[in-house]
Amino acid sequence: MYGRNIRIGDVVVVKSPDDPGVRMAKTVIGMGGDLVCMDPSRNMREYLRVPPGHVWVTGNNLSNSWDSRQMGPIPLALVLGKATHKLSFVKLQWPEPIRNALHLVDE
């Protein structure tokens, strides 16, 4: 995939730059060339220009998320894919063919 068709606001799955065995779902808030606020929760605002070939990502729970605020810009080569659908976590409510097709992934 390597960053093709990724836009700001997309939810992407990325490999952690610190531990390539860890995969994370994060929201893209900056693309190469964009100026982003490194940590909007701080009183002293610092800005960074996202390097070409990188994205800036954040988690949905900013107070409890490990994201670009700690890891820095993420190379597009570590972007594995983007979310296209949102599913409920209540698997029992899904139709049987879908329940049977889903598996827990342990990587």
Secondary structure, 3 states (H helix, E strand, C coil): CCCCCCCCCCEEEEECCCCCCCEEEEEEEEECCCEEECCCCCCCCCEEECCCCEEEEECCCHHHCCCHHHHCCEEHHHEEEECCCCCCCCHHHCCHHHHHHCCCCCC
